[in-house]
Amino acid sequence: MDPDAQRKRTLCIVELMAEGKTNADICHILGIHKQIIFTWTKHLRTELGANSRYELVEYAITRRLIQRPANPIKATQLTETETAVLLRLAREERDGEIADALDITRDVVRGVLKTIRIKLHVRKRDQIVPSAVAAGLVPARILRTTVPNFLTELDCLHLRLLDEHLTPREIADKRGIKPTSATGSLKIVRSKLRVEDPYDAPKMARKFGLISACGERVARVPAGTRERLIAFRPQPLLSARQIDLLEAMQGSTETPHLASRLGIKPESATEACFILARELGVRTRQECVVRGIELGIIDDDRRSLRERLAFGRQEWAYAKMMVAGKTRHWAAAKLGLSVSAIATMQNNIRYKLGATSRRATIEALRKAIADG
């Protein structure tokens, strides 16, 4: 294809993405196969270092390749199911409640919400309702002033037992369960209410109106209760051992490295990483490091990055190729490795740098090369 024609088609596809069109809509408009759109989008995101189609569109808008649409979506562009899900989401109903009301599965609800995010051109689920209200898709009067309580009946039972100052073993004996199960349930309550001492949980729950004075569960609470609770306790409460684990993750997120640094078994290191990720509200170990730096729990010292990470010879050679903008296939041919080996090497470099995307990896590598 002629380069001018290819560039014109590229801008046309990005403009359709900016208008909130899905891949199926773009294929129907341009008359091309869906797999072509998928392959093209993946290739372009890799070349530009974008993590999602939203970053791809923002890249084109910031460089004035396309114009930002004033109103990316209209009510007529939503299907009947999408409209029903959007209205129930505006009432702050959960996925299970939406699925039961519309007689569909939760997976279908999540898929519909993903399609709505694409059409509204938003990245997060929390941005769907405000964007829909601004676009006139949802009337502001439909928003609920109360939402379901995020504490379950079992959580409230544990809060009542904690009011009696019972130990986890005594709670387990009273409920007829294993002590480990009782300890795990108390950890969940402590995580939801963001307290370090589980015996402070009942006081926190009453403060925000999640339970009554006698410890009974309140069915519905004011909207935004969870957000106010997070704002009241913005920083996760980490133990000294968890902070040591977070500092060890700065060097490498591999399980053998963490186990040797902390002097524990690899299985214990894996479990500790899972608990730390839950406390920080993230999913991966790399996101734990980024979150810890954002909260000021650990220092972001990149001055001795090259020496601290101890890149191998081939890793450092490929790192320089990444900064130069070379592709995996080019690097594989240059280093005499397979493409899958290059992909594994790229993941190792990203893990060592604590980066969450290719762009962040390249930026950290530039700092490392400048230091070296």
Protein Blocks (a to p, Z undefined) as FASTA:
>chain_A
ZZklmmmmmmmmmmmmmnopafklmmmmnopafklmmmmmmmmmmmnopabfklmmmmmm
mnomaccdfblcdfklpcfklmmmmmmmmnopafklmmmmnopafklmmmmmmmmmmmno
pabfklmmmmmmmnopacfklpcfbdcdfbdfklmmmmmmmmnopafklmmmmnopafkl
mmmmmmmmmmmnopablklmmmmmmmnopacfkopacfbacehklmmmmmmmmpacddfk
lmmmmmmmmmpccfklmmmmnopafklmmmmmmmmmmmnopablmlmmmmmmmnomaccd
fklmmmmnopafklmmmmmmmmnopafklmmmmnopafklmmmmmmmmmmmnopabfklm
mmmmmmmmmmZZ
